Amino acid sequence: MKMVCKDCCFMERPVRVLGFLFLLLQIEGSSSASNYLIGLGSYDITGPAADVNMMGYANMEQIASGIHFRLRARTFIVAEPKGNRVVFVNLDACMASQIVTIKVLERLKARYGEVYTEKNVAISGIHTHAGPGGYLQYVVYIVTSLGFVRQSFDVIVDGIEKSIIQAHENLRPGSILINKGELLDAGINRSPSAYLNNPANERSKYKYNVDKDMTLIKFVDEEWGPIGSFNWFATHGTSMSRTNSLISGDNKGAAARFMEDWFKQTSFTADYDSLSFNSSVSGRIPRRVSSIIPNFHKKRKELMELAASFKSSQGRPVTRLLSVARRVRNSLRQADKPQFVSAFCQTNCGDDTDGTMLTCIGSYPDEFKSTEIIGKKQFKKAVELFDKATEKLEGKVGYQHAYIDFSNLQVSVPKAGGGIEVVKTCPAAMGFGFAAGTTDGPGAFDFRQGDDQ
């Protein structure tokens, strides 16, 4: 099959397509409070920040010259204590690639044997158009980067591997919650005129002309409580324009950073507020009397004489302020607590742009503000779903994997006069839709959206 990505302006030569799906089946009943082992990891995959073509817009003039914010690979592992396990990796990159997956699996096999294979490892990209290119294996994807860029490839493979190692080593008993809701103001249809060519009875099945649902998965550690989340929502990674030269995770990468920072801040506030300080009396710290000294008041004189017999050290005097600070630090010292990881993933619904601009040719009022606006909208909805998530996922961990040659499939289609006709697929090619482009990435020459002749 020749894979066509009309927003990236690329076509891939015939390949076998890897399909991957993992499901957590919702069933009644639960044998314990924690049904699964859960591990999360996160690692930097920013890559070369200068003199490398960016992946996404297929614009040879879009050369990296700095960093807007750094990119990460975020990994989520869910395992049954004595059964199946699945790995999902979300990349701050335009997409994953077959050669990246192959190399990652080679390294995992060398380290873990057959624990992680092509059957239970899924690697996905957020579809930012502002990351370093040159890491895919097919010529059409690396034309604008003038070939394969080893540095881009290596940093992505290394980051994925290390994030999976982190997640594997962090596997702990936990549970999973799910929540879903509508986010109405963070995306519009990228090809509205083309969409109208769909039959009216087909369009009438849907409330909107794009998918407005956000689905969020919340991970809860048995000991530490919430430790992460990921969600799916359809918004294109084109808040940063095709003239941008700074590496960026675009709106979804920004949303992930907002979510992780939010959790750190709220966790700190909650921990600080929970400290058992009593400052009602002139701000003084309440006096603590050891429970191992019985009848303290009766032995006061004896204890005072004993205390006076010790020589003072040469250290700094302990003031009330230092004492408070030390107690705060001790109370917040949780070295074993897993880091909070949050990922904002793409859905299968691609025709959904962020709606803050008309084109990708640099006509934004402010592409950085656009990234922030759409990122915060996704972040705020995710926080709402995260806080209100109560539905628990229970059941077996499963996955499905297959190689399919889409250029040689038999398909049954209804005939105009009745009956069924069996037709066969063939190798794909770029068509009018590809050449016409989209609202946030218009095509070239005289091709227009909605043309069908």
N, C-alpha and C positions, 0 to 999 in steps of 0.2 A: 504494500500500500504506500502511496505517496501522501504523507501527512501534510495537511495544509493548515497553517496558522495565519489567518488573514490579518490579525493585528500586528504580527511580527514580520509580515512580509517575507515568509520563508516557505519552502516546500522541501520535503524530505524524500529521498530516493526510496525504492521499495524496501520495506523492512517487515519483520514479524513484530506484531504489537503485543506488548506485555500488559495484561489486564490484572488488576489486583484489587481485592476487596476484603476487608475484615469486618466482621459483625460481632457485636455483643448482643446475644439474643435475650430479649426481655421475657422472663417467665415468672410464674408465681412461686413464692417460697424462697427461703435462703437458709443455708446450713449454719452460717456464722455472720457476725457483724461485718467482717472483711472477707469479701469473696475472692479477691485477687491479690496478686503481687504487682505493685505499681512502681515504676522507676522513670524518672525524668532527667534529662540532661540538656545542656546548652553550650555551644562553643562557637568562637569567632570564625567567620569565613569571608572576611572583607575582601581579601585579595589585592592585586596591584591597583594602586590608586592614581596612576599616571601613565599616559602613553599607551593605553589599551582601549580598543573599541568596546562600546557598551552593547549588551545583549538585549534586544527587544524591538527597537524601532527599525533595524536594518539601515541605519544611517551611518555611512562611512565617516562622516564629519563629527560624529558624536564620540569624542575621545575623552576618557577620564582625566581629570586634572585636580582631584581632591576628594574629600569625603564630607558628605552631608551628615550622615551618621552610619555607624558600623553595622555590618550584616552578621547574622547568626544562623546556625543550624540548631533547631530545637527538636529533641527526641522524646518520644513517649513510648514506653514499653508496658504492655499489660499481659500478665501471665497467670495461668492457673497454677496453684502450688504444685500439682503433680500432673500437669497436662500441657495444653498448647500455650503458645505465647505469640504475640504479634509486636512488630516494631513499626512506628509511624514517625517519619522524619519530615519536618516542615522547614524548607530552606528559604532564606531571604535571597532568592535568586529568581531569574525569569522562569526557569523550569529545571527539572532534573534531566539527566541524560543517561542513555543506555551504558555508555562507557564508564561514567561515574559510578553507576550502580554496580557494574561488573567488578570494578576495582575495589569498591567498598566491601562487596561480598567476599572477594578473595582475602582481604585482610581479616574480616570477621571469621572466616573459616580457619585461617591460620591460628587465630586466638581462641575461638570457642568451638571448633569442630563443626558439627551439623546443627548447632543450636539455632543459628540465624542463617537463613538461606533465601534464595529468590522467592520461595513460597510464602514466607511470613515477614518479609521486609518491604515496606513501601516508602518511597522517597518522592516528595512532592515539592513544587515551588510556589511561592506567593505571586509570581508573575510580575515582579518589579521590572521596569524597563531601564533601570539605572544601576545595574551591576556589571562587573567586568565580563566580557564575552570570551569566546575562543575555547570553551571547555567541552563542547559537544563533538561528536565524532563524524557527522555527515557534512559534506562540503557545503551544502546550501546554508547551513547554520553558521559556518565560519568564514563565509565569503567576505563579509564586511570587516571582520577582525584580521583579514589577510592571513588566515590559517589558524592552526591549533596554537593556543597559548598555554604553555606548560604551567606557568605560575598560577593562572586562574584555575586550572584543573586540579593542581596539587592541593591548593588551600581548601577547596571544596571537599575533596576526598578526605583530607586530614581532619577537617572540622566535623564531617559526618561521622567518621570513625570514632573520634574522641567524644562526641556527644552521645553516641550509642554506648561507649564504654562507661561514661558517667551514669547513664540511665541504668545500665546493667548492674553496676556496683551499688546503685541506690535502691534496688528492688526491695520493697517493704510491704507488709500487709496494708491493704487499703480498699476503698470502695469508690464507685463511679456514679455520678449523678448526671442527668441530662435535662436540658431546658430548651425551649424554643420560643421565638417571638418575632414580630415584624419590625423592621427598620425601614422607614418610609422615605427618608430624605438623604440617603447616601449613595444613590445610584439611579441612572436613567438608561433607557435602551440605547445601545450604540448604533443600531441600524433600524430606526423606527419605520422608514419607508419600505425597507426590505421586509420587515416583520409583517406589514400589511398584506403582503403577498400570500401569507398563510391563509388557509380557508377560514371563513368566518366561524364555522362551527368548531374549529380547532381553537381559535382565539377566545371563543366564548367560554371555554372551560376554565379560564384563568382570570383572576381578579385584576391582575396587572399585566403589563406587557414585558415585565421582567420578574425574576424571583426576588421577593422582598424578605424572605425568611432568614433569620440567623438561628443556627442550631449550635448549642454550646455543650461541651463535655467538661465536667468538673471532677478533678481528682482529689480525693481526700485520704490523707495518711491516717492510719489507725491511731498513731501516737500524737502527731503534730497538727492534725487537722488539714485544711486545704493546702495543697502544694502546687497546684497548677490547673491549667485549662487549655483547651483549644476549641475553636469554633469555625464554622463554615458560613461565609457570606459572599455573595456575588458582587464584587466591585473590582473593576479593572485597575491594574497597577500603572496608571498613566497620569497621576496627579503631577508628577515631574515630567516636563516636556521633552520633546525629541532634541531640543537644543541644550538641555541640561548636561553639565559635565562633571557633576559631583555624585559619587557613589551614594546610593540611598536605597532603603527598603521601601520607599514610597509609602502610601497610606497604610498598608497592612503592617509593614515593618514598624512604622510609627505607632500604630495601635498596640502592637505587642510591647513596645517599650513603655507606653503609657500604662498599660495594665500591670506590668511587672513593677514599675516604680510606684504605682498606686498601692499595690499589695505590701510592698516594703514599708511605705509610709503608714498605712493603716495598721500593720502589724506592730510597728514601733510604738504608735500611739496607744494601741490596746495594751501592749506589754507595760508601757510606762504608767498608764492609768490604773493598772491592776496592782501596782506596788503598794505594799501595806504601810505607807507613810501616814503619820498623823501630825499635820502641821497646824492644828487648831490652837495650840498654845504658843503664841509668839514665834511661830515658825520652827519651834524646837522639835528635834527628833525624839519620839517617845523612848523612854528608858527601857532597856531590855534586861531582865534579871534571869540569870541562868537557872534552869530547873535542876541542875545537878548539885546546887548548893542549898541544902535545906536550912530553914530558919535563918535566912540572911540577916535580918535585923538583930538577932541575938548574937551573931558572930561578927558584927560590924567592926568592932575595935580590933579583933584578931586579924580580920582580913585587911584592914587598912594598914596595920603594922607590917603584914606580910608584903603588901604591895609596895610600901615605902622602902623595903629592903632591897628591891631590884634597882640596878643602875640603869639609867636611861641610855638608849642607843644614840648614835650620831645622826640618825635619820631626821627627816623633816617632821615638825610637830603635826599631829593630826588635828586639823581644824574641822569645824562642823561642815563646811562646804566640801572638803575632800572626802569626808565620811559619806556624805550624800552621793557624791559622784561615784565613789567606789561601790556603794550598794546598788546604784543604777546599773553600772557596768556588770556587776555580778548577776543581777537579775536578768539582764538581757543577753548574757553570754550563753548562746545556744549553738555551740559549734557543730553539733550533730544534726541540726535541723536542715532538711533538704531545701535547696534554693527553689524559689517559686519560678515556674516556667509557664509562659503563656504564648500560644501561637494563634495567628489569625490566618486561616487557610482559604484558598480559593475553592469555589464550588464548580460543578460541571456546567453551570450556566454562564457562558462567556460574554454574551452581548449585554453587558451592564457596565457603563462607565461611571465615573464619580460625579459627573454632572456639574462640576465647578468651572468648566471651560467649554469652548466650542471645538477647538482643534488641538492637535499636539505639536503645532509648529511655532510655539513660543509666544502665543497671544494671551497667555494667562495674565491677569492682573498681578498675581504673585504665586508662583508654583510651590514655594515653600509653605505659604499660608494654605494653599489648596491641600497639600499633603497633611498639614496639621488639622484642618477642618474635617476632612473625611476620616482621618485616623481617629480623631477624638469622638466622632459620631459612632464609629464602630466600637471604640473602647467603652463609651458610656453605656451602650446597649449591652455589651458583654458583661460589664459590672452588674447591671440590673439582672440579667439572666443568671449570673454567677451567684449573686446574693439570694435569689429566690429559688434556686434549683433544689427540688425535693424528690423528684422521681428517680428512683434507684435502678441502675442497670444490673441485672442478675442473669446468670446462666453460663453456658459454655462459651469459651473463646474459640472463634473459628475464622478461617480465611479461605479464599478461593483464588486460584492462579491459573492462567492459561496463556498459551501462545496462539494467536489467530492470524491467519493470512487473509487480510481484508480484500486482497485483490482477486481472491478465488473463492467467493462464497455464493451459495445458492440462496435466493430470496424469493419468497412467495408474495406476489402483489395482486390485488383485485383488478380484474379487467373491467373496462368501461361497460361492456354489454352483459356483465355477469360472469361468474366463474373466477378461477384463479390461474395466474400465469407465473411460471417459475422462470426467473431471470438469474443472471450470473454477474457478479461484480467484475471489475477490471481495474488495472492500475489507474490511480487518480491523476488528475492534472489540474493546473490552476485554471479557474473559470472566471466568469464575470464578477461573481461575488468577491473573489480574492482581489481582483484588479480594482474594484470599486472602493475597497477599504471600508472604513467606518466613520462615524461622526468624530471620534477622537483620534482618527488616523486615516484621513482621506486618501483615496487612491490616485493614480497618475493618469495622464492623458484624458480621454473623454469618457471614462467609465464612471457611472453614477450608481448610487445605492437604489435598489428597487428595479433596475433594468432587468428584464427577463427575455430580451430578444437581441 
